[in-house]
Amino acid sequence: MTTAIIGTGGIGSVIAHQLASGGETLRLSSADNDSARRLAAEIGRAAVLAADNRDALQGADAVVLALRFAVLKGVIDEIADPLTDKPVVVPSNPFGIDAQGNISRLLPKGQSSGEVVAGWLPTGAGLAMAFGTLSADLFESSSNRSPEPAVLFYATDDDHAGKEVERLIRTAGFEPVKVGGIAQSSRLEVDGDLHDLVVGPAEARSLIGGG
Ligand SMILES: NC(=O)c1ccc[n+]([C@@H]2O[C@H](COP(=O)([O-])OP(=O)(O)OC[C@H]3O[C@@H](n4cnc5c(N)ncnc54)[C@H](OP(=O)(O)O)[C@@H]3O)[C@@H](O)[C@H]2O)c1
């Protein structure tokens, strides 16, 4: 199966490596394509450098938008047509960073990036919020954990996107656990109760019930 990864920075590059290790074929793009080109070369045969963001979607079964929240809407608008029949996986937290390195929340408290991104997507695209709960380092070190796999939580309202994100989470070396619909996605974000947690399936399911 083939996944497009648009955005090959801190989290996109780690997601790409883990998916490729699990057997996924990748189509990569980034802002100026330098980082995507470097990543494609690192990964080797399993990764193709796309000409641009729209080209990344050619023949892809799903797309991961590994982008900072501030650029997400612009990229979604740019690729809206080919997105209409695709599962769209978004790890973005609603935070921005200024030139001085100060981090600030970009949405009012109580509004999740999942709810906002769902409103930006074209009809027919199915959204799953996932792959953004762990820092890139923790994501890399927790994948393919043995004997008990670590969990990656996800949220979706869409059955097709849910099946596809579960497949991608397993391919990346984790056990998928659904938190609920997109309305629950704030639990996955920075400040959410499930953010940065490395837990096994039993503990994950008890946390979901108790949340
Ligand atoms: N880093 C983490 O540990 C981590 C963990 C969990 C969740 N997240 C979330 O994931 C999101 C991305 O974070 P990050 O740390 O990966 O950010 P990052 O390192 O800044 O990477 C962002 C990527 O987006 C690309 N990009 C920017 N504008 C683009 C455009 N118009 N078209 C295509 N690609 C574009 C950049 O391209 P270039 O490389 O060409 O500049 C870069 O590859 C954030 O919302 C963050 O909250 C990050």
PDBQT file of the ligand as one rigid body, heavy atoms in Angstrom, charges set to zero:
ROOT
HETATM    1  N1  LIG A 301       8.110  17.237  16.041  1.00  0.00    +0.000 N 
HETATM    2  C1  LIG A 301       7.430  16.513  16.951  1.00  0.00    +0.000 C 
HETATM    3  O1  LIG A 301       8.038  15.873  17.845  1.00  0.00    +0.000 OA
HETATM    4  C2  LIG A 301       5.932  16.445  16.884  1.00  0.00    +0.000 A 
HETATM    5  C3  LIG A 301       5.275  15.441  17.636  1.00  0.00    +0.000 A 
HETATM    6  C4  LIG A 301       3.901  15.345  17.591  1.00  0.00    +0.000 A 
HETATM    7  C5  LIG A 301       3.167  16.230  16.816  1.00  0.00    +0.000 A 
HETATM    8  N2  LIG A 301       3.802  17.205  16.108  1.00  0.00    +0.000 N 
HETATM    9  C6  LIG A 301       2.990  18.119  15.302  1.00  0.00    +0.000 C 
HETATM   10  O2  LIG A 301       3.244  17.850  13.933  1.00  0.00    +0.000 OA
HETATM   11  C7  LIG A 301       3.217  19.079  13.190  1.00  0.00    +0.000 C 
HETATM   12  C8  LIG A 301       4.530  19.197  12.418  1.00  0.00    +0.000 C 
HETATM   13  O3  LIG A 301       5.571  19.343  13.372  1.00  0.00    +0.000 OA
HETATM   14  P1  LIG A 301       7.108  19.170  12.983  1.00  0.00    +0.000 P 
HETATM   15  O4  LIG A 301       7.848  19.252  14.242  1.00  0.00    +0.000 OA
HETATM   16  O5  LIG A 301       7.264  17.990  12.114  1.00  0.00    +0.000 OA
HETATM   17  O6  LIG A 301       7.338  20.514  12.126  1.00  0.00    +0.000 OA
HETATM   18  P2  LIG A 301       8.602  20.844  11.215  1.00  0.00    +0.000 P 
HETATM   19  O7  LIG A 301       9.792  20.086  11.678  1.00  0.00    +0.000 OA
HETATM   20  O8  LIG A 301       8.654  22.314  11.128  1.00  0.00    +0.000 OA
HETATM   21  O9  LIG A 301       8.205  20.241   9.783  1.00  0.00    +0.000 OA
HETATM   22  C9  LIG A 301       7.183  20.814   9.039  1.00  0.00    +0.000 C 
HETATM   23  C10 LIG A 301       7.269  20.282   7.625  1.00  0.00    +0.000 C 
HETATM   24  O10 LIG A 301       6.244  20.926   6.874  1.00  0.00    +0.000 OA
HETATM   25  C11 LIG A 301       6.780  21.237   5.605  1.00  0.00    +0.000 C 
HETATM   26  N3  LIG A 301       6.012  22.291   4.982  1.00  0.00    +0.000 N 
HETATM   27  C12 LIG A 301       5.848  23.593   5.360  1.00  0.00    +0.000 A 
HETATM   28  N4  LIG A 301       5.074  24.242   4.465  1.00  0.00    +0.000 NA
HETATM   29  C13 LIG A 301       4.749  23.330   3.512  1.00  0.00    +0.000 A 
HETATM   30  C14 LIG A 301       3.987  23.386   2.325  1.00  0.00    +0.000 A 
HETATM   31  N5  LIG A 301       3.383  24.514   1.933  1.00  0.00    +0.000 N 
HETATM   32  N6  LIG A 301       3.880  22.271   1.578  1.00  0.00    +0.000 NA
HETATM   33  C15 LIG A 301       4.471  21.116   1.954  1.00  0.00    +0.000 A 
HETATM   34  N7  LIG A 301       5.210  20.992   3.076  1.00  0.00    +0.000 NA
HETATM   35  C16 LIG A 301       5.340  22.097   3.839  1.00  0.00    +0.000 A 
HETATM   36  C17 LIG A 301       8.215  21.636   5.881  1.00  0.00    +0.000 C 
HETATM   37  O11 LIG A 301       8.924  21.571   4.653  1.00  0.00    +0.000 OA
HETATM   38  P3  LIG A 301      10.530  21.831   4.560  1.00  0.00    +0.000 P 
HETATM   39  O12 LIG A 301      11.159  20.675   5.271  1.00  0.00    +0.000 OA
HETATM   40  O13 LIG A 301      10.783  21.802   3.092  1.00  0.00    +0.000 OA
HETATM   41  O14 LIG A 301      10.771  23.134   5.218  1.00  0.00    +0.000 OA
HETATM   42  C18 LIG A 301       8.600  20.587   6.914  1.00  0.00    +0.000 C 
HETATM   43  O15 LIG A 301       9.057  19.419   6.264  1.00  0.00    +0.000 OA
HETATM   44  C19 LIG A 301       3.005  20.211  14.195  1.00  0.00    +0.000 C 
HETATM   45  O16 LIG A 301       1.679  20.627  14.166  1.00  0.00    +0.000 OA
HETATM   46  C20 LIG A 301       3.322  19.580  15.549  1.00  0.00    +0.000 C 
HETATM   47  O17 LIG A 301       2.505  20.093  16.573  1.00  0.00    +0.000 OA
HETATM   48  C21 LIG A 301       5.165  17.326  16.103  1.00  0.00    +0.000 A 
ENDROOT
TORSDOF 0
